[in-house]
Each structure stands twice: as C-alpha cells, then as structure tokens.
Amino acid sequence: MSNLVEKWKAFCEWQRRPSRIPQMVEDHHRCCTCGQEFQGSYCPCCGQSARIGRYSFKNALLLFLDVWGMGNRGMFRTLRDLILRPGYLIRDYISGMQMAYFPPFKLLFLLTALLLIVDSGVNLKGKNYLANYHEKTVTIDNAHTEKSKKKETTRMEQWDKAADFFIVKVRGFREDKPAFFWLSLLFIFSLPLYLFFRKSPDIPDLRYSELLIALVYTWGMQEIYEIVLTFFGVYEDNVSEVAYLLSIIPMKQLSGFKWWRTSLYVILSYMAALAILFATLLAGIEILIILEAL
C-alpha cells in the first residue's frame, strides 16, 4: 500500500513539473540543403533537421507525418500531457513554453478531422455514426417542410415552426463545419467561465485570451477520449455530454482552486452558457416570426 502511495506522489510531482525538452546535441553537421556547417539539431541557415540525410523510407514517413503536423515531438508530447496533465500543460503553454507543445487551434482541427474519420465508419464496429446523425437531421428537416406547407393559425404553431427551422440550421452547421461549431460554443462558454477563474490562487491575473487557449486545449482533450471510445465501439449519444464534465480536471490543475469550487464554477458556467444560448434562440424565433408576418 505504501508503495502505491509513493508512486502516486511521484506521479503528482511529475504532473506539476514542466516538460523537459531534450538539450541540443553537440555533434557537428553539414546541412544537405545549403551546405552550412553547424552544431546542434537544426541548421541555423535554412532550418533543416540534422536527422535528414539521404532519402530513405524513414525520412519519407517523417515528411508524410510533418504534412499532417504529427512528425514532431511536440505533437506526441501534447497528446500525452493532455491525457495525464492537461491543466499543467495549459499553464506551461500560456507561461511561454509554446515551442514545446503543438499549437492548440491546429491541434483542435486535426483532432476534429480524425474524429470525423472515426465517426464515418473507421472503427472496430464499422458503424457510421455520421450517417445516423444525418438521418436524424433529414427527418427533422422533412418535418419542418411539412409544417411549412400548412397554414399557421396560432402563435404556438408559429413558434414550433420557427424552432424547427433553427434546429435544422444548427444541426446543419454542426454537421458541415464541426470545428467552427464547437469553437462558437467555446466562445460562449468562455464568457461566464472567465468571470469565475480570472482570479485564482495559482494564476491571479488570468487573461481572457489565455482562458480561450485553455478551453481549446480542453476541448482537444475531450476529443481524444471521444475518438478512443468511438474507435472501440463504445460510443453513445451521451458521451459528449459526459465529456463536458472532464473540463473540471484541467481547470482544477490550472487554477489551483479546490475540487468542489472548481466543479461548482464549471457547472455554473455551463448553466449560464445554456441560458445565453436559450435567450439567443428565443430572440431569433421572435425575429423570424416578425419577418414572416411582414
């Protein structure tokens, strides 16, 4: 039992410790591109890696991975830390260690693209979740079309028609441009969240721009879990909803608040964001009804 306690303490200490970047090698090289002689890992003239020499399958694989942003150590370090120490990763990044980690927005778009591939049927069950989601959207769209053919006689029916219209548009936006859809939700969620976490024990002067970066990395962490669950065929409709609560972990590690206070602030922020979305929906429905009446 004491051995497990010691291992847990060592793990917690590793979580809080900033990532260690490999030191520059002392070997001397001649750049294959520009002929510059240098000492280190990269050519100071053109930036080519010292590892790249004569063409080989290994170099071809590294170049292929670089095209997708996965051929550098920063990508794998970022994925590891998002799983094991997400809040401390965010703290390291906003404090200046930006070359050590993969850029947050680029990471989010890559993970979203990978999630779409897994959702489209590249998983152990071979199930196309996107097709099922598209069928639900088409069903709602058809129902909206049928209602549009009828003559509206009451205000309740007008509200029902306008609500269906907005639901179809939102679902279409989520299906066609998922990354932009979730970024929009993150922006709305960030507004109440910043009010709670702008002054915290570990970061008493948190900037709004830094909070946005934290949320982008947090959503990337959630997408990693969703990709894994979907790939192994254990995805359910409520996985995304449960994943929202995972944001408590990085916010706790980032802010230094107690677990209960962090959980309370995150839940209140979600409730406030839902209230903003609901108020926006009501305003949009009213505007649509007025425009149709003109």
C-alpha positions in Angstrom: 0.0 0.0 0.0 2.8 2.4 0.9 4.4 1.6 -2.5 1.3 2.7 -4.3 1.2 5.9 -2.2 4.8 6.7 -3.1 4.1 6.1 -6.8 1.0 8.4 -6.7 3.1 11.1 -5.0 5.8 10.7 -7.7 3.1 10.9 -10.4 1.6 14.1 -8.9 5.1 15.7 -8.7 5.7 14.7 -12.4 2.4 16.4 -13.3 3.3 19.7 -11.8 6.9 19.7 -13.2 7.2 21.4 -16.6 8.1 19.1 -19.6 11.8 18.7 -20.1 12.9 19.4 -23.7 15.9 17.5 -25.0 19.1 19.5 -24.9 20.9 20.5 -28.1 23.2 17.8 -29.4 26.9 18.6 -29.6 27.5 16.8 -32.9 28.7 18.7 -35.9 26.9 18.5 -39.1 26.9 19.8 -42.7 23.5 20.8 -44.0 22.4 18.7 -47.0 20.4 21.7 -48.4 22.6 24.8 -48.0 26.0 23.3 -47.0 26.2 25.3 -43.8 28.3 23.6 -41.1 26.6 23.8 -37.7 26.4 22.2 -34.2 23.0 21.2 -32.9 19.8 19.6 -34.2 18.8 22.1 -36.9 20.6 24.2 -39.5 20.7 27.9 -38.4 20.6 29.0 -42.1 17.7 27.1 -43.6 16.2 25.3 -40.6 16.6 21.7 -42.0 16.8 19.0 -39.4 20.2 17.3 -38.9 18.4 13.9 -39.0 17.6 14.3 -42.6 20.2 12.8 -44.9 20.0 10.6 -47.9 16.4 9.7 -48.9 15.0 6.6 -47.1 11.6 5.2 -46.2 12.1 6.5 -42.7 12.7 10.0 -44.0 9.7 9.7 -46.3 7.5 8.7 -43.3 8.7 11.6 -41.3 8.0 14.0 -44.1 4.5 12.5 -44.5 3.8 12.9 -40.8 5.1 16.5 -41.0 2.5 17.3 -43.6 -0.2 16.4 -41.1 1.6 18.0 -38.2 2.4 14.7 -36.5 6.1 14.4 -37.3 7.5 16.4 -34.4 7.9 15.6 -30.8 5.6 18.4 -29.8 2.5 16.5 -31.1 3.1 13.3 -29.1 4.1 15.3 -26.0 0.9 17.3 -26.3 -1.3 14.3 -26.7 0.4 12.6 -23.7 0.1 15.6 -21.5 -3.5 16.3 -22.5 -4.4 12.9 -21.1 -2.1 12.9 -18.0 -1.6 16.5 -17.0 -3.9 18.8 -19.1 -4.2 21.8 -16.7 -0.4 21.9 -16.1 0.2 21.6 -19.9 -2.0 24.7 -20.4 -0.2 26.5 -17.6 3.2 25.7 -19.2 1.9 26.9 -22.6 0.5 30.2 -21.5 3.6 30.9 -19.4 5.8 30.8 -22.5 6.6 27.2 -23.3 4.9 27.4 -26.7 7.5 25.6 -28.8 7.3 22.6 -26.5 3.7 21.9 -27.4 1.6 21.6 -30.6 -0.4 24.8 -31.3 -3.9 24.5 -29.8 -6.1 25.6 -32.7 -4.2 23.4 -35.2 -4.5 20.5 -32.8 -8.2 21.0 -32.5 -8.8 21.0 -36.3 -6.6 17.8 -36.7 -8.5 16.0 -33.9 -11.8 17.1 -35.3 -10.8 15.7 -38.7 -9.7 12.4 -37.1 -13.0 12.2 -35.2 -14.9 12.7 -38.4 -12.9 9.8 -40.0 -13.6 7.5 -37.0 -17.3 8.6 -36.9 -17.6 7.8 -40.7 -17.0 4.1 -40.1 -13.3 3.7 -39.4 -13.8 1.9 -36.1 -13.9 -1.6 -34.8 -17.6 -1.9 -35.2 -17.6 -0.3 -38.7 -20.6 1.8 -37.7 -21.2 5.1 -39.5 -22.3 7.5 -36.8 -22.3 10.4 -39.2 -24.9 8.6 -41.4 -27.2 8.1 -38.4 -26.8 11.7 -37.4 -27.5 12.8 -40.9 -30.7 10.7 -41.0 -31.9 12.4 -37.8 -31.2 15.8 -39.4 -33.1 14.9 -42.6 -36.1 13.6 -40.6 -36.3 16.9 -38.7 -35.9 18.9 -41.9 -38.7 16.9 -43.6 -40.9 17.5 -40.6 -40.2 21.2 -40.9 -41.0 21.2 -44.6 -44.4 19.5 -44.0 -45.2 22.1 -41.3 -44.3 24.9 -43.6 -46.9 23.8 -46.1 -49.7 24.2 -43.6 -51.3 27.4 -42.8 -50.3 28.6 -39.4 -53.3 29.7 -37.3 -51.9 30.1 -33.8 -48.8 31.7 -32.3 -47.8 28.3 -30.8 -47.6 26.8 -34.2 -45.5 29.8 -35.4 -43.1 29.2 -32.6 -43.0 25.5 -33.4 -42.2 26.2 -37.0 -39.5 28.8 -36.2 -37.9 26.5 -33.6 -37.7 23.6 -36.1 -36.1 26.0 -38.6 -33.4 27.0 -36.2 -32.8 23.4 -35.1 -32.3 22.3 -38.7 -29.9 25.2 -39.3 -27.9 24.5 -36.2 -27.7 20.7 -36.9 -26.6 21.5 -40.4 -23.9 23.9 -39.2 -22.7 21.3 -36.7 -22.5 18.6 -39.4 -20.9 20.7 -42.1 -18.5 22.7 -40.0 -18.0 20.9 -36.7 -14.8 22.7 -35.7 -16.3 26.1 -36.2 -19.4 25.0 -34.4 -17.6 23.9 -31.3 -15.4 27.0 -31.4 -18.5 29.1 -31.3 -19.8 27.2 -28.3 -16.4 27.5 -26.6 -16.5 31.3 -27.1 -20.0 31.5 -25.4 -18.9 29.2 -22.6 -15.8 31.2 -22.0 -17.7 34.4 -21.1 -19.1 33.2 -17.7 -16.1 30.9 -17.1 -13.8 33.9 -17.2 -15.7 35.7 -14.5 -15.1 32.8 -12.1 -11.5 32.0 -13.0 -9.9 35.3 -13.9 -8.6 35.5 -10.3 -7.4 32.1 -8.9 -4.8 31.0 -6.4 -2.2 29.9 -9.0 -2.9 32.5 -11.7 -4.3 35.6 -10.0 -4.2 37.7 -13.3 -5.5 35.2 -15.9 -6.2 36.9 -19.2 -9.2 36.2 -21.4 -7.0 35.2 -24.3 -5.3 32.7 -22.1 -8.6 31.3 -21.0 -9.6 30.8 -24.6 -6.4 28.8 -25.2 -7.2 26.7 -22.1 -10.6 25.9 -23.5 -9.3 24.9 -26.9 -6.8 22.6 -25.3 -9.6 21.3 -23.0 -11.8 20.5 -26.0 -8.9 18.8 -27.6 -8.6 16.6 -24.6 -12.3 15.7 -24.7 -12.0 14.8 -28.4 -9.1 12.4 -27.7 -11.4 10.5 -25.3 -14.3 10.6 -27.8 -12.0 9.3 -30.6 -10.9 6.4 -28.5 -14.4 5.5 -27.3 -15.8 5.7 -30.8 -13.0 3.7 -32.3 -13.6 0.8 -29.9 -17.3 1.0 -30.4 -18.4 2.1 -27.0 -19.7 5.5 -28.2 -23.2 6.5 -27.1 -25.2 9.7 -27.6 -24.5 10.8 -24.0 -20.7 10.5 -24.3 -20.4 14.1 -25.4 -22.5 15.3 -22.5 -20.4 13.4 -20.0 -17.2 14.7 -21.7 -18.2 18.2 -20.7 -17.5 17.4 -17.1 -13.9 16.4 -18.0 -13.2 20.2 -18.2 -13.2 20.2 -14.4 -9.8 18.4 -14.4 -7.8 20.9 -16.4 -9.5 23.9 -14.8 -8.6 22.5 -11.4 -5.0 22.0 -12.3 -4.8 25.3 -14.0 -6.4 27.5 -11.3 -5.4 25.8 -8.1 -9.0 26.0 -6.7 -10.3 23.2 -4.5 -12.1 20.4 -6.4 -15.6 21.5 -5.0 -15.1 25.1 -6.0 -13.8 24.2 -9.5 -16.7 21.8 -10.1 -19.2 24.5 -8.9 -17.7 27.2 -11.1 -17.7 24.9 -14.2 -21.3 23.7 -13.7 -22.5 27.3 -13.1 -20.6 28.4 -16.3 -22.4 25.7 -18.3 -25.7 26.8 -16.9 -25.0 30.4 -17.8 -23.9 29.4 -21.3 -27.1 27.4 -21.8 -29.1 30.5 -20.6 -27.3 32.6 -23.2 -28.0 30.1 -26.0 -31.6 29.8 -24.9 -32.1 33.6 -24.9 -30.4 33.8 -28.3 -32.8 31.1 -29.6 -35.9 32.9 -28.3 -34.7 36.2 -29.8 -34.1 34.5 -33.1 -37.5 32.9 -33.1 -39.2 36.2 -32.4 -37.3 37.9 -35.2 -38.2 35.2 -37.6 -41.9 35.4 -36.7 -41.9 39.1 -37.2 -40.1 38.9 -40.6 -42.6 36.2 -41.8 -45.5 38.4 -40.7 -44.3 41.4 -42.8 
